[in-house]
Amino acid sequence: MIWRRVLGSVAFLTLASACFDPKIPTCLSCPTGECPSGQQCVQGRCTARGETCASETPETCADGRCCIGDACLDASGSAAPLLWLDWTSLRPSDAPSGTPLELWFDRSGFEHHAAPFGNTPVIGPSTESPTRVLRMPAGNEALLAAQPLDSRLRQLGSRDILVLVAASLSCNVTQDDYCFAVKWGEPYANSGLGLRGFQLRAISRDEATAVFRGDTTWSARTSGLGLGCEQFHLFGLRRVLGASRLELRLDGRVVAETDIPADADGSTAPTPYSLGGFGPCETFQGEMAASVVVDAALTDQQTCELERFLLTQLSDAGLVASGAVPECP
């Protein structure tokens, strides 16, 4: 991917293109100037110039909206992603291969930066591309996202949610369990209700599952995926309250789903959103390039557009094949 490096300050975020409903935020922060090809960092936001807002800046676009993808779109609101980690925000920036991760900077603007917990992941080129990614070779490396006391990231489980993780599985080990993301914990001390929350994981290289646990456990699970190893895929867990549905998603499509009551509550105590081998997640060996969390009622179209945007960026970075990018209806 061709990245422009222009000085900028931290601001709010964007996701993608004019295909998005204006309620979806559209301006990724660019604290060190990195923006996708065709965009530039202007006053801390990645922006694109187009016919409908060619002379506008993020601050002067009508009604405080951001100029992106040839349109002025909203850059705030309740549908804003709670977490946006990607391969451009690994810290330290431009470090030599094998440098321990200090921080995975959250580009959402909510400051849910992810820090190492336990063994420390390292930064280095992917096995398939010179693009720098996060390596977790031992299986017990993990990251915990910061959660301020008033953060909605503490209360995932009672609303619509979309969790996406771009990861590849190691070829160097024989492992039957890869845990990508987890938000799991006791809701109340001595409640007797047990663990609540969600997990997104691969059970071997051919099987994956999305698990949601409230008073009961629901699981969307499939096999025969042929994930292979050292190949990046975009794994997803999506809960749709309006349709009473839990989805397991892979590379922009639904591969398994199950019914789940709209009133099922998986809210947890202030346990962290984590990536990799932490607690009940147990182990992950491979590489990670991104993690995105949205706790809003996205439509099927908006979900597809978000996944398509992320997969397009992964493809431009040489991490997934162009054929992995889905077409949205």
C-alpha positions as CSV (number, residue, x, y, z in Angstrom):
1,M,0.0,0.0,0.0
2,I,1.2,3.5,-0.8
3,W,0.9,5.6,2.4
4,R,1.3,9.3,2.5
5,R,3.4,10.6,5.3
6,V,2.2,14.2,6.2
7,L,2.4,15.6,9.7
8,G,-0.9,15.6,11.5
9,S,-2.4,15.6,15.0
10,V,-4.6,13.1,16.7
11,A,-8.3,13.6,15.9
12,F,-11.3,11.4,15.1
13,L,-11.7,8.7,12.6
14,T,-13.0,7.5,9.3
15,L,-13.8,4.2,7.9
16,A,-14.3,4.3,4.2
17,S,-16.2,5.5,1.3
18,A,-19.3,7.4,0.2
19,C,-21.1,4.0,0.1
20,F,-21.5,4.4,3.9
21,D,-24.7,5.8,5.4
22,P,-23.8,9.3,6.7
23,K,-24.4,8.0,10.2
24,I,-21.2,5.9,10.0
25,P,-18.1,7.9,10.9
26,T,-15.7,8.6,8.1
27,C,-12.3,10.1,9.3
28,L,-9.5,7.9,10.6
29,S,-7.1,9.7,12.8
30,C,-3.6,10.0,11.4
31,P,-1.2,10.9,14.3
32,T,1.9,10.2,12.3
33,G,0.5,11.0,8.9
34,E,-0.3,7.5,7.5
35,C,-3.4,7.5,5.2
36,P,-4.6,5.1,2.5
37,S,-3.6,5.7,-1.1
38,G,-5.6,8.5,-2.5
39,Q,-6.1,10.2,0.9
40,Q,-4.0,12.8,2.8
41,C,-3.7,13.7,6.4
42,V,-5.4,17.1,6.9
43,Q,-5.6,18.5,10.5
44,G,-5.3,15.1,11.9
45,R,-7.8,13.3,9.7
46,C,-7.4,11.2,6.5
47,T,-9.4,12.9,3.8
48,A,-10.1,12.5,0.1
49,R,-10.8,15.3,-2.3
50,G,-13.8,14.9,-4.7
51,E,-16.1,16.9,-6.8
52,T,-18.7,17.5,-4.1
53,C,-16.2,18.8,-1.5
54,A,-13.0,19.5,-3.5
55,S,-12.3,22.7,-1.6
56,E,-13.4,21.7,1.8
57,T,-11.4,20.7,4.9
58,P,-12.7,18.5,7.7
59,E,-13.5,21.6,9.7
60,T,-15.3,23.5,7.0
61,C,-17.3,20.8,5.4
62,A,-21.0,21.6,5.9
63,D,-22.4,20.9,9.4
64,G,-19.0,19.8,10.7
65,R,-18.8,16.8,8.4
66,C,-15.7,15.3,6.9
67,C,-14.7,15.3,3.2
68,I,-14.0,11.7,2.2
69,G,-14.7,9.5,-0.8
70,D,-16.1,12.5,-2.8
71,A,-18.7,13.3,-0.2
72,C,-19.2,15.2,3.0
73,L,-20.0,12.5,5.7
74,D,-20.6,12.6,9.4
75,A,-17.5,11.9,11.6
76,S,-19.2,11.4,14.9
77,G,-22.2,9.8,16.5
78,S,-23.3,6.6,18.4
79,A,-22.2,4.4,15.5
80,A,-18.6,5.3,15.9
81,P,-16.3,2.3,16.2
82,L,-15.1,1.8,19.7
83,L,-11.8,0.3,18.6
84,W,-9.7,0.6,15.4
85,L,-6.3,-1.1,15.5
86,D,-4.5,-1.7,12.2
87,W,-1.0,-2.4,10.9
88,T,-0.3,1.3,10.4
89,S,-0.6,2.1,14.1
90,L,1.9,-0.4,15.6
91,R,4.3,1.4,18.0
92,P,7.2,2.0,17.8
93,S,6.8,3.1,14.2
94,D,9.4,1.9,11.6
95,A,11.2,-0.3,14.2
96,P,13.5,-3.0,13.0
97,S,12.1,-6.5,12.6
98,G,11.7,-8.3,15.9
99,T,11.2,-5.2,18.0
100,P,8.9,-5.8,20.9
101,L,5.5,-4.0,20.7
102,E,5.2,-1.0,23.0
103,L,1.6,-0.1,22.1
104,W,-1.0,-0.7,19.4
105,F,-2.4,2.8,18.9
106,D,-6.2,2.9,18.7
107,R,-7.2,5.1,15.8
108,S,-10.9,5.4,16.8
109,G,-10.2,8.4,19.0
110,F,-11.5,6.6,22.1
111,E,-8.0,5.9,23.3
112,H,-8.5,2.2,23.7
113,H,-4.9,1.6,23.0
114,A,-3.8,-2.1,23.3
115,A,-0.8,-2.9,25.4
116,P,1.1,-6.2,25.8
117,F,0.1,-8.6,28.6
118,G,2.2,-11.6,29.5
119,N,4.7,-12.4,26.8
120,T,5.2,-9.4,24.4
121,P,4.3,-9.7,20.7
122,V,6.9,-8.4,18.2
123,I,6.7,-6.2,15.2
124,G,8.0,-7.4,11.8
125,P,7.2,-8.1,8.2
126,S,4.5,-10.6,7.5
127,T,5.6,-14.0,6.1
128,E,3.6,-13.1,2.9
129,S,4.4,-9.4,2.6
130,P,6.9,-6.8,3.6
131,T,4.1,-5.0,5.4
132,R,4.8,-4.8,9.2
133,V,2.3,-6.8,11.3
134,L,2.1,-8.1,14.9
135,R,3.7,-11.5,15.4
136,M,2.8,-13.9,18.2
137,P,5.1,-16.9,17.8
138,A,5.0,-18.5,21.2
139,G,1.2,-18.8,21.7
140,N,1.0,-17.0,25.0
141,E,1.5,-13.4,23.8
142,A,-1.6,-11.2,24.4
143,L,-2.9,-7.6,24.2
144,L,-5.3,-5.9,26.5
145,A,-7.2,-2.8,25.4
146,A,-7.4,0.2,27.7
147,Q,-10.9,0.8,29.1
148,P,-11.7,4.1,30.8
149,L,-14.4,3.9,33.5
150,D,-17.0,5.4,31.2
151,S,-16.1,3.3,28.2
152,R,-18.7,1.4,26.3
153,L,-16.0,-1.2,25.7
154,R,-16.6,-2.3,29.3
155,Q,-20.3,-3.2,28.5
156,L,-20.2,-5.1,25.3
157,G,-22.8,-7.9,25.3
158,S,-26.1,-6.1,25.7
159,R,-26.2,-4.4,22.3
160,D,-25.6,-5.0,18.6
161,I,-21.9,-5.7,18.0
162,L,-19.5,-6.4,15.2
163,V,-16.0,-7.6,16.0
164,L,-13.4,-8.0,13.2
165,V,-9.9,-9.5,13.5
166,A,-7.4,-9.8,10.6
167,A,-5.1,-12.7,11.4
168,S,-3.1,-15.5,9.9
169,L,-2.3,-18.9,11.5
170,S,1.2,-20.2,12.0
171,C,2.6,-23.0,9.9
172,N,5.3,-23.8,12.4
173,V,3.2,-25.6,15.0
174,T,0.5,-28.2,15.4
175,Q,-2.2,-26.4,17.2
176,D,-5.9,-27.1,17.5
177,D,-7.1,-23.8,19.0
178,Y,-6.5,-20.2,17.9
179,C,-8.2,-17.5,19.9
180,F,-8.4,-14.2,18.2
181,A,-10.5,-12.0,20.5
182,V,-12.3,-12.3,23.8
183,K,-14.4,-10.2,26.2
184,W,-15.2,-12.5,29.0
185,G,-15.7,-12.1,32.7
186,E,-17.9,-12.3,35.8
187,P,-20.7,-9.8,35.8
188,Y,-21.1,-9.7,39.6
189,A,-19.0,-11.1,42.4
190,N,-20.5,-14.3,43.8
191,S,-23.5,-14.1,41.4
192,G,-23.3,-17.8,40.5
193,L,-24.0,-16.8,36.9
194,G,-20.5,-17.7,35.6
195,L,-18.6,-16.2,32.8
196,R,-20.3,-13.9,30.3
197,G,-19.2,-12.2,27.1
198,F,-18.0,-13.4,23.7
199,Q,-15.1,-15.2,22.0
200,L,-14.0,-15.4,18.4
201,R,-11.7,-18.3,17.6
202,A,-10.6,-20.9,15.2
203,I,-10.8,-24.6,16.2
204,S,-8.0,-25.9,14.0
205,R,-7.3,-24.5,10.5
206,D,-10.6,-25.9,9.2
207,E,-13.1,-24.9,11.8
208,A,-14.1,-21.6,13.5
209,T,-16.6,-20.4,16.0
210,A,-18.2,-17.3,17.4
211,V,-19.4,-17.8,21.0
212,F,-21.8,-15.6,23.0
213,R,-22.5,-16.4,26.6
214,G,-25.2,-14.9,28.9
215,D,-27.3,-17.1,31.1
216,T,-27.0,-19.6,28.3
217,T,-24.3,-20.2,25.7
218,W,-24.9,-19.7,21.9
219,S,-22.4,-20.7,19.3
220,A,-22.2,-20.1,15.5
221,R,-19.7,-22.7,14.3
222,T,-18.6,-24.2,11.0
223,S,-16.0,-26.6,9.6
224,G,-14.3,-27.4,6.3
225,L,-13.0,-23.9,5.9
226,G,-9.5,-24.8,4.7
227,L,-8.0,-21.7,6.2
228,G,-4.4,-22.9,5.6
229,C,-1.6,-21.2,7.4
230,E,0.4,-18.0,6.9
231,Q,-2.6,-16.6,5.0
232,F,-4.5,-13.6,6.3
233,H,-8.2,-13.8,6.7
234,L,-10.8,-11.4,8.2
235,F,-12.6,-13.2,11.0
236,G,-15.8,-11.7,12.4
237,L,-18.4,-12.0,15.1
238,R,-21.7,-10.1,14.7
239,R,-24.7,-10.0,16.9
240,V,-27.9,-8.6,15.3
241,L,-30.5,-7.8,18.0
242,G,-33.3,-6.9,15.6
243,A,-32.9,-10.3,13.8
244,S,-32.1,-12.3,17.0
245,R,-29.1,-13.6,15.2
246,L,-25.4,-14.4,16.0
247,E,-23.1,-14.6,13.0
248,L,-19.7,-16.0,12.3
249,R,-18.2,-14.1,9.4
250,L,-15.1,-14.9,7.3
251,D,-13.7,-12.6,4.6
252,G,-16.9,-10.5,4.3
253,R,-19.5,-13.3,4.3
254,V,-21.6,-15.2,6.8
255,V,-20.3,-18.8,7.2
256,A,-22.4,-19.8,10.2
257,E,-25.2,-18.3,12.2
258,T,-27.5,-19.2,15.1
259,D,-30.6,-17.8,16.7
260,I,-30.1,-15.8,19.9
261,P,-32.8,-14.0,21.9
262,A,-32.7,-10.2,21.6
263,D,-32.8,-9.9,25.4
264,A,-29.7,-12.2,26.0
265,D,-27.3,-10.1,28.1
266,G,-23.6,-11.0,27.9
267,S,-22.4,-7.8,29.7
268,T,-19.4,-8.4,31.9
269,A,-17.7,-6.8,34.7
270,P,-14.8,-4.4,33.7
271,T,-12.7,-7.1,32.2
272,P,-10.7,-6.1,29.2
273,Y,-11.2,-6.7,25.5
274,S,-8.2,-8.8,24.6
275,L,-6.4,-10.3,21.6
276,G,-4.4,-13.5,21.6
277,G,-3.4,-15.8,24.4
278,F,-5.1,-14.3,27.4
279,G,-7.1,-16.1,30.2
280,P,-9.9,-18.2,28.6
281,C,-8.6,-17.3,25.2
282,E,-5.6,-19.5,26.1
283,T,-3.5,-19.4,23.0
284,F,-2.8,-18.0,19.6
285,Q,0.2,-18.5,17.3
286,G,0.4,-16.5,14.2
287,E,0.2,-12.9,13.0
288,M,-2.4,-10.1,13.5
289,A,-2.9,-7.0,11.3
290,A,-6.1,-5.4,12.5
291,S,-9.0,-5.5,15.0
292,V,-12.2,-3.4,14.8
293,V,-15.1,-3.2,17.2
294,V,-18.4,-1.5,16.5
295,D,-21.3,-1.6,19.0
296,A,-24.0,-0.3,16.7
297,A,-26.9,-1.6,14.7
298,L,-25.2,-1.8,11.3
299,T,-27.3,-2.9,8.3
300,D,-26.1,-5.9,6.2
301,Q,-25.0,-3.4,3.6
302,Q,-23.0,-1.3,6.1
303,T,-21.4,-4.4,7.5
304,C,-20.3,-5.5,4.0
305,E,-19.0,-2.1,3.2
306,L,-16.9,-2.0,6.3
307,E,-15.5,-5.4,5.7
308,R,-14.9,-4.6,2.0
309,F,-13.0,-1.4,3.0
310,L,-10.8,-3.3,5.5
311,L,-10.1,-6.2,3.1
312,T,-9.3,-3.7,0.3
313,Q,-6.7,-2.1,2.5
314,L,-5.3,-5.5,3.5
315,S,-5.1,-6.4,-0.2
316,D,-3.3,-3.1,-1.0
317,A,-0.8,-4.0,1.7
318,G,-0.2,-7.4,0.2
319,L,-1.7,-9.3,3.1
320,V,-4.7,-10.8,1.3
321,A,-5.4,-11.6,-2.4
322,S,-7.5,-9.2,-4.3
323,G,-10.0,-12.0,-4.9
324,A,-10.8,-12.0,-1.2
325,V,-12.5,-8.6,-1.4
326,P,-16.3,-9.2,-1.5
327,E,-18.8,-7.4,-3.7
328,C,-21.6,-5.7,-1.7
329,P,-25.2,-5.9,-3.0
